[in-house]
Amino acid sequence: MGRWVATIVSIGLVGATLAPVLRAPDDDGFPLSTFPMFATPRPAQVAMSYARGVTRDGRVRVLSPDHLGTGEVLQAFALIQRAVDRGESARLALCTAIAARVAADAADAADAADADVVEIRLVAGMHDAVDYLAHGAVGREVTWASCDVPRSSRSR
C-alpha cells in the first residue's frame, strides 16, 4: 500500500509542477508562480510623480520616504500620487509638510545630507528607464508644486 501512496503523491507533485505550463503566462497563482511581472516585456518609458529637494545653487537632493511621512517607498509613491490626483491644494499641503520635515531633519543634524535644501518640488517626470539608470539622463519633467523650506537661522 505504501508504494501506491508514494506513486499518487509523486503524480500529484509532478502535475502541480507542470500546471503553470497549461495556464496563460500572466495567470499567476498557486501552487507555483509564473512571475508575470518579470516574464513580460515592460515599456522603457516610465511616467511618475516624485518629490525632490533643491539647493540654493540648483542642485537636486533625493528625499527619503521619511520626508514624506512614511518609511516605505511604495507608500511614499502613493502619497505623492494621491496629492497630485487631488489637485493644487493637496499638492501644496504635501509640499509644505515635506518642507517642514526637511527643515526639522536639518535642524536635528547639522551635517544632514539635506541641510542645504531650500526648496521642495513635486514633479511629474517621463523618463527612459535605461537611459536614466545607465547614463543619468533625465527626461521631460513638469513641476506640480513648489514651496520653500523654512529655516529659522538662515537669511535669503
C-alpha positions as a Python dict, from the first residue, in 0.01 Angstrom:
ca = {
    (1, 'M'): (0, 0, 0),
    (2, 'G'): (291, 242, 74),
    (3, 'R'): (415, 220, -286),
    (4, 'W'): (71, 323, -422),
    (5, 'V'): (58, 627, -191),
    (6, 'A'): (408, 732, -299),
    (7, 'T'): (308, 695, -665),
    (8, 'I'): (-7, 905, -622),
    (9, 'V'): (179, 1175, -428),
    (10, 'S'): (453, 1181, -693),
    (11, 'I'): (200, 1215, -976),
    (12, 'G'): (29, 1496, -785),
    (13, 'L'): (357, 1682, -735),
    (14, 'V'): (457, 1643, -1100),
    (15, 'G'): (111, 1767, -1203),
    (16, 'A'): (139, 2070, -973),
    (17, 'T'): (483, 2146, -1117),
    (18, 'L'): (354, 2127, -1475),
    (19, 'A'): (28, 2316, -1410),
    (20, 'P'): (173, 2661, -1492),
    (21, 'V'): (259, 2535, -1842),
    (22, 'L'): (-112, 2491, -1910),
    (23, 'R'): (-211, 2838, -1785),
    (24, 'A'): (-188, 3171, -1962),
    (25, 'P'): (152, 3336, -1899),
    (26, 'D'): (1, 3619, -1694),
    (27, 'D'): (-224, 3391, -1486),
    (28, 'D'): (-32, 3393, -1159),
    (29, 'G'): (-129, 3172, -869),
    (30, 'F'): (-97, 2867, -652),
    (31, 'P'): (94, 2637, -636),
    (32, 'L'): (368, 2788, -850),
    (33, 'S'): (409, 3140, -976),
    (34, 'T'): (481, 3220, -1338),
    (35, 'F'): (624, 3554, -1220),
    (36, 'P'): (442, 3756, -1486),
    (37, 'M'): (593, 4081, -1357),
    (38, 'F'): (929, 3953, -1482),
    (39, 'A'): (814, 3737, -1773),
    (40, 'T'): (654, 4007, -1988),
    (41, 'P'): (822, 4299, -2162),
    (42, 'R'): (793, 4636, -1991),
    (43, 'P'): (796, 4973, -2164),
    (44, 'A'): (1121, 5168, -2138),
    (45, 'Q'): (932, 5494, -2085),
    (46, 'V'): (832, 5547, -1721),
    (47, 'A'): (596, 5823, -1605),
    (48, 'M'): (573, 5900, -1236),
    (49, 'S'): (547, 6181, -984),
    (50, 'Y'): (803, 6236, -710),
    (51, 'A'): (934, 6488, -460),
    (52, 'R'): (1279, 6637, -471),
    (53, 'G'): (1484, 6882, -273),
    (54, 'V'): (1662, 7169, -447),
    (55, 'T'): (1962, 7356, -307),
    (56, 'R'): (2024, 7732, -338),
    (57, 'D'): (2255, 7669, -636),
    (58, 'G'): (2001, 7442, -811),
    (59, 'R'): (2145, 7102, -727),
    (60, 'V'): (1893, 6822, -673),
    (61, 'R'): (1876, 6628, -348),
    (62, 'V'): (1698, 6294, -329),
    (63, 'L'): (1447, 6286, -45),
    (64, 'S'): (1384, 5977, 164),
    (65, 'P'): (1038, 5828, 223),
    (66, 'D'): (1073, 5958, 582),
    (67, 'H'): (1048, 6312, 447),
    (68, 'L'): (706, 6219, 310),
    (69, 'G'): (593, 6086, 646),
    (70, 'T'): (646, 5713, 590),
    (71, 'G'): (929, 5465, 598),
    (72, 'E'): (803, 5276, 295),
    (73, 'V'): (893, 5362, -66),
    (74, 'L'): (563, 5243, -216),
    (75, 'Q'): (361, 5431, 46),
    (76, 'A'): (561, 5745, -32),
    (77, 'F'): (485, 5697, -401),
    (78, 'A'): (114, 5653, -321),
    (79, 'L'): (112, 5969, -105),
    (80, 'I'): (257, 6176, -387),
    (81, 'Q'): (27, 6028, -649),
    (82, 'R'): (-279, 6085, -429),
    (83, 'A'): (-182, 6450, -374),
    (84, 'V'): (-119, 6502, -746),
    (85, 'D'): (-457, 6348, -832),
    (86, 'R'): (-645, 6558, -573),
    (87, 'G'): (-536, 6892, -712),
    (88, 'E'): (-340, 7203, -632),
    (89, 'S'): (-436, 7244, -265),
    (90, 'A'): (-340, 6882, -184),
    (91, 'R'): (-10, 6924, -372),
    (92, 'L'): (76, 7240, -179),
    (93, 'A'): (-22, 7079, 152),
    (94, 'L'): (206, 6781, 84),
    (95, 'C'): (486, 7008, -34),
    (96, 'T'): (462, 7216, 286),
    (97, 'A'): (460, 6903, 505),
    (98, 'I'): (769, 6769, 329),
    (99, 'A'): (944, 7106, 365),
    (100, 'A'): (873, 7109, 739),
    (101, 'R'): (1021, 6758, 778),
    (102, 'V'): (1330, 6852, 578),
    (103, 'A'): (1377, 7162, 796),
    (104, 'A'): (1336, 6958, 1115),
    (105, 'D'): (1580, 6695, 987),
    (106, 'A'): (1839, 6959, 902),
    (107, 'A'): (1792, 7130, 1241),
    (108, 'D'): (1844, 6799, 1423),
    (109, 'A'): (2171, 6722, 1247),
    (110, 'A'): (2394, 6999, 1116),
    (111, 'D'): (2565, 6754, 882),
    (112, 'A'): (2241, 6616, 739),
    (113, 'A'): (2257, 6548, 365),
    (114, 'D'): (1955, 6773, 311),
    (115, 'A'): (2077, 7063, 529),
    (116, 'D'): (2134, 7279, 219),
    (117, 'V'): (1788, 7216, 69),
    (118, 'V'): (1597, 7543, 33),
    (119, 'E'): (1306, 7434, -185),
    (120, 'I'): (1083, 7129, -229),
    (121, 'R'): (929, 7044, -564),
    (122, 'L'): (661, 6791, -652),
    (123, 'V'): (750, 6685, -1003),
    (124, 'A'): (597, 6466, -1274),
    (125, 'G'): (858, 6309, -1498),
    (126, 'M'): (868, 6098, -1812),
    (127, 'H'): (1198, 5913, -1831),
    (128, 'D'): (1357, 5641, -2038),
    (129, 'A'): (1439, 5391, -1762),
    (130, 'V'): (1751, 5253, -1930),
    (131, 'D'): (1895, 5595, -2014),
    (132, 'Y'): (1817, 5722, -1665),
    (133, 'L'): (1972, 5427, -1481),
    (134, 'A'): (2268, 5371, -1712),
    (135, 'H'): (2356, 5730, -1802),
    (136, 'G'): (2171, 5955, -1557),
    (137, 'A'): (1978, 6111, -1846),
    (138, 'V'): (1675, 6294, -1711),
    (139, 'G'): (1369, 6305, -1933),
    (140, 'R'): (1088, 6558, -1952),
    (141, 'E'): (971, 6699, -1617),
    (142, 'V'): (687, 6924, -1506),
    (143, 'T'): (671, 7086, -1161),
    (144, 'W'): (330, 7038, -995),
    (145, 'A'): (406, 7236, -680),
    (146, 'S'): (698, 7403, -507),
    (147, 'C'): (750, 7554, -164),
    (148, 'D'): (1035, 7694, 42),
    (149, 'V'): (1194, 7502, 327),
    (150, 'P'): (1152, 7711, 641),
    (151, 'R'): (1480, 7789, 814),
    (152, 'S'): (1490, 7995, 1131),
    (153, 'S'): (1865, 8063, 1119),
    (154, 'R'): (1925, 8139, 753),
    (155, 'S'): (1878, 8451, 553),
    (156, 'R'): (1762, 8456, 195),
}
